[in-house]
Structures are given as structure tokens and as C-alpha cells.
Amino acid sequence: MAPQTQLGANFNVASYIEHTCLDPFASQADIEQLCGAADRYGFPAVCLAPCHVTQAVELLHPSEVQVCTVVGFPSGFSTPACKLYEAQEAVDLGAGGLDLVINLGLLRDQRLDELHREVAQICEATQVPVKAILEMARLSPTQKRLAAEVCMDAGVAFLKTSTGWFGGATVADVEILHQVGRDRVGIKAAGGIQTYDQALALIQAGATRLGTSRGVEIVQGQDEQR
């Protein structure tokens, strides 16, 4: 049985893709191209830097494509007050979702109450879906599960594998998050996803969203295999 058949005859990889541009050198033309492709292919969201939120909101109105942005990206070590301000400003500008880089130092030091508080206050203050970026490639198996549990308890809507700056998404990490999440939250795989076969393997492992700048190529890859 072909993998695509296992996911159903109507499986469409485009419905999983958050078309992403987090290049520090991205221009307005790059964002216009990103949003145009997301609208054309029916991607559920774009994910871009906070400075591009206003442009993306204008470009995508009145489509159903959600504008998502990042908070504390890519290090996660901004102060809680800075992260909260960044998150609230992004939502005020029209962002409908936030990808939050957690403070990994708090996790390593077992300062879990502080980690929980930082994530929870952003979830509560913004009232939009928050994805906690866990940077799985830098964590031990125990830390991966602990980070996921703390962030779920704090109210996140998704667990996200990585920023893509310190390692990419793997099937093994998605499987861990899927096991811990137990269908209570979505799972976003991000980092290094370039082909349809990669995307398919991550979805089969439990990913419900894919963060990638190669969304168009991935959709074309599915078309070629049909």
C-alpha cells in the first residue's frame, strides 16, 4: 500500500504547510511572493518575521491564509517582558498565530515554574494559538518530554520541533511529541523540510503542520507522484 493511500485518497499535503520566510535579508518582494504562493496553493498559514506582519496581513486579506509570526526568535533568551510585548504587538498588527521560542536555559536549570509562567502569560494575554518551539535537536530525551509537558500545561496549541537554526525536524522527534501530546495539541515539524517524501514521513509520524520555505516544491512533488 502506498503511503499516500494510507493517509486517504483525498490527502493533500498543501493543507499541512505553513509557508515560511524567516530570512533576515527578506525584502518586501520576497514577502509578496510568499503570500501569493500561500494563497494560490491553499496553505493554511504563512510564518514570517514580526517586521513583515503588517504587509502580510494586507496582502492576504480577505483570504483564509493565517499570518503567523515568531516570538523570541531564534534564541529564546529575551526577558519574559520583552517576549510578552513582542507577542502582544504582533497580535495587534494582525498576527493570528505565534511561534514562541522557549527559554532553554530555564529548562536546563529545572526552573520549570518560570518557564511555565513565561509561556502561560503569552497564551493568556494574546488569546491566539501559540506554538512552543522546543529546539529538539539540543535536548536530551528527558528534556524533550519535560519541555513538551510544561508547555502543554501552560496552554500552547502546538508543539514545534525547532527553529531550523540549530537542527531540523526528524521523524523520531515528531514521534516523541506525538506520544507526549496524545492528540491534545498539534505538532509542527520545522527545519530542513525540502521534499515531498520528507513531508510525508513527518506527517505519518504525527505532524499536523509543516514549517517550510519549500512549500511549492513539496506540493509539486506530490503532484508528480500521483
C-alpha distance (Angstrom), angle and dihedral (degrees) to the residues before:
residue distance angle dihedral
M1 . . .
A2 3.79 . .
P3 3.81 116.7 .
Q4 3.80 91.7 -120.6
T5 3.81 89.8 55.3
Q6 3.80 90.2 53.7
L7 3.80 88.7 59.5
G8 3.78 92.6 49.6
A9 3.76 136.1 -90.6
N10 3.80 91.7 -88.6
F11 3.81 95.4 51.0
N12 3.80 109.7 141.8
V13 3.80 117.1 -175.9
A14 3.81 90.9 -159.4
S15 3.81 90.0 72.1
Y16 3.83 89.6 65.4
I17 3.79 99.3 49.0
E18 3.78 127.4 105.3
H19 3.78 99.6 -168.5
T20 3.79 104.7 -136.9
C21 3.79 139.3 -157.0
L22 3.80 115.2 169.1
D23 3.78 96.5 150.0
P24 3.83 109.1 138.6
F25 3.82 87.7 -141.9
A26 3.81 95.5 53.2
S27 3.80 114.1 137.3
Q28 3.79 130.7 -152.9
A29 3.80 87.5 -100.4
D30 3.81 90.0 56.0
I31 3.80 90.9 52.7
E32 3.79 91.4 47.5
Q33 3.80 89.6 53.1
L34 3.81 91.6 46.8
C35 3.79 93.8 51.3
G36 3.78 93.1 43.4
A37 3.79 91.3 54.4
A38 3.82 92.5 46.6
D39 3.79 91.0 52.7
R40 3.79 93.7 43.9
Y41 3.81 95.8 49.4
G42 3.79 97.2 37.5
F43 3.79 98.0 -117.0
P44 3.82 111.9 173.2
A45 3.82 94.0 -130.5
V46 3.75 150.1 -2.9
C47 3.80 121.3 -135.2
L48 3.78 118.3 -154.2
A49 3.79 144.1 146.4
P50 3.81 119.6 -67.8
C51 3.81 92.2 -111.9
H52 3.82 89.8 63.6
V53 3.81 98.5 48.6
T54 3.80 96.6 96.5
Q55 3.80 92.9 50.1
A56 3.80 92.3 47.2
V57 3.80 93.2 48.8
E58 3.80 90.0 52.6
L59 3.80 93.5 45.7
L60 3.80 94.7 48.5
H61 3.79 99.1 44.2
P62 3.02 120.4 143.9
S63 3.83 95.7 11.9
E64 3.80 122.2 103.0
V65 3.81 93.0 -118.2
Q66 3.80 108.9 120.9
V67 3.80 120.7 -135.3
C68 3.81 111.8 -134.3
T69 3.78 127.6 -179.0
V70 3.77 138.9 -175.8
V71 3.80 130.9 -105.5
G72 3.81 124.0 -156.5
F73 3.79 88.9 2.1
P74 2.98 128.4 -152.2
S75 3.82 105.0 -8.5
G76 3.80 103.8 32.5
F77 3.79 92.7 -147.6
S78 3.81 99.8 113.3
T79 3.78 114.1 119.1
P80 3.81 117.4 -90.6
A81 3.82 90.0 -110.8
C82 3.81 91.8 54.0
K83 3.78 92.2 48.2
L84 3.77 91.7 48.4
Y85 3.80 92.4 50.6
E86 3.80 91.4 46.7
A87 3.80 90.9 50.6
Q88 3.80 94.9 47.1
E89 3.79 92.8 46.8
A90 3.80 91.2 50.5
V91 3.80 91.7 52.6
D92 3.81 90.8 46.2
L93 3.81 87.8 54.6
G94 3.80 90.7 53.5
A95 3.80 106.7 -90.2
G96 3.78 110.8 152.4
G97 3.80 96.7 -166.2
L98 3.80 139.1 26.8
D99 3.80 130.9 -148.1
L100 3.81 104.3 -155.4
V101 3.80 122.4 -162.2
I102 3.79 106.2 -143.9
N103 3.80 122.8 -137.6
L104 3.79 102.6 -100.1
G105 3.79 92.2 -171.0
L106 3.80 89.8 63.8
L107 3.79 88.9 51.5
R108 3.81 93.8 49.6
D109 3.80 91.5 47.6
Q110 3.81 91.0 49.4
R111 3.81 90.1 -121.4
L112 3.74 88.2 145.7
D113 3.79 97.4 154.7
E114 3.81 89.4 58.8
L115 3.80 91.5 47.0
H116 3.79 91.3 49.4
R117 3.81 91.7 47.8
E118 3.80 93.5 51.1
V119 3.79 93.6 50.9
A120 3.80 95.5 40.0
Q121 3.78 95.2 52.1
I122 3.80 91.2 54.6
C123 3.80 92.1 48.0
E124 3.80 91.4 48.5
A125 3.80 97.1 42.8
T126 3.79 98.1 47.2
Q127 3.80 103.0 35.2
V128 3.81 92.0 -154.4
P129 3.82 127.4 113.9
V130 3.80 109.3 -77.4
K131 3.80 122.6 -159.1
A132 3.79 114.5 -157.2
I133 3.81 111.1 -141.9
L134 3.80 106.1 -146.6
E135 3.84 101.6 -179.2
M136 3.78 90.2 -135.6
A137 3.80 95.3 -172.8
R138 3.81 89.6 68.0
L139 3.81 97.8 47.4
S140 3.79 134.7 84.4
P141 3.82 117.9 -122.7
T142 3.80 90.0 -101.2
Q143 3.80 92.7 48.6
K144 3.81 91.4 49.6
R145 3.77 92.4 56.7
L146 3.78 93.9 41.2
A147 3.80 93.2 50.5
A148 3.78 90.6 49.2
E149 3.80 93.1 50.6
V150 3.81 93.9 47.8
C151 3.80 92.8 48.8
M152 3.79 93.6 46.9
D153 3.79 90.3 50.3
A154 3.82 88.3 50.8
G155 3.79 90.7 58.3
V156 3.79 108.2 -100.4
A157 3.78 119.0 159.8
F158 3.81 95.7 -149.4
L159 3.78 140.5 24.4
K160 3.80 111.7 -141.2
T161 3.78 124.4 -159.6
S162 3.78 102.3 -141.7
T163 3.79 152.0 -30.8
G164 3.79 90.1 -112.9
W165 3.81 90.3 -122.6
F166 3.82 96.9 94.6
G167 3.79 102.2 29.2
G168 3.76 136.6 -32.7
A169 3.76 140.1 -108.7
T170 3.79 119.6 -67.2
V171 3.77 131.8 -169.9
A172 3.81 90.0 -123.9
D173 3.81 92.8 55.8
V174 3.79 92.8 46.8
E175 3.79 89.0 51.5
I176 3.81 90.3 52.8
L177 3.79 92.6 50.5
H178 3.78 90.9 45.9
Q179 3.81 90.6 52.3
V180 3.79 93.2 47.7
G181 3.78 94.3 41.6
R182 3.81 93.7 52.0
D183 3.82 90.0 -163.1
R184 3.82 91.3 -59.7
V185 3.80 91.9 113.4
G186 3.77 138.2 19.9
I187 3.80 121.7 -101.6
K188 3.80 120.0 -134.9
A189 3.78 117.8 -165.2
A190 3.79 114.2 -160.1
G191 3.77 138.3 166.1
G192 3.79 128.0 65.7
I193 3.81 97.8 7.1
Q194 3.79 103.3 149.6
T195 3.81 109.5 145.2
Y196 3.77 139.7 49.5
D197 3.80 91.7 -118.2
Q198 3.81 90.7 55.4
A199 3.78 91.0 47.7
L200 3.79 92.2 48.9
A201 3.80 93.2 50.5
L202 3.81 91.7 51.0
I203 3.80 92.4 48.4
Q204 3.78 91.1 49.8
A205 3.82 88.3 51.0
G206 3.81 90.4 56.7
A207 3.81 108.6 -83.2
T208 3.79 113.5 146.8
R209 3.81 94.8 -178.0
L210 3.79 133.2 30.7
G211 3.79 122.5 -153.5
T212 3.78 108.5 -154.3
S213 3.78 142.7 139.5
R214 3.81 88.5 -146.4
G215 3.79 97.2 68.8
V216 3.79 95.2 127.5
E217 3.80 93.4 49.3
I218 3.81 90.8 48.3
V219 3.80 92.4 52.7
Q220 3.79 90.0 47.5
G221 3.80 88.3 50.5
Q222 3.78 90.4 56.8
D223 3.80 90.9 48.6
E224 3.80 90.2 53.2
Q225 3.82 91.5 54.1
R226 3.78 96.1 50.0
